[in-house]
Amino acid sequence: MLDFSVTFFITIINITFLFLILRAILFKPVTKFMEDRAKRIKDSIDEAEIDKAHAKDLIAKYEGSLKTANAEADSIIRYAKELANIEAEKIISDSRIIAERELTNTRKQLEMEHRAAIANFRQEAAALVVATASKLLEREIDGEDSRQYAQILLNEVAGDPEKD
């Protein structure tokens, strides 16, 4: 039995010695490697969280910028439409003024042409009346008499009693 106790005791010493050697050679470096790895993973996760928060801030900032840009674009479009409407109203107003002016000028020109045509007609009618009256009377009427008689006749024919 002594043999068993000595063997047992030697085995315990061997196991203890092996444990110490393995601990010094293997466990400490592996534990340190695992701790370093865990620390790197934790640092990476923390950095990722920071980056994620930063990305959310950037997204919020860009969305705010986009909303501002959209609002500015809408404002610019609204302003451009208002300017276009004002310009269109001005063009229409100017066109109406020009059309009215042209219409007034055309009416004046037609009135002048009408008066000229009436005057021409009166002169031709007076000449015709004088010629006819001369033949009827068989005598020559002087120029002043013919104009007076023609004017009286034309006024009666035209219905202008105030020119008698």
Order of alpha helices (4+ residues) and beta strands (2+ residues): alpha-alpha-alpha
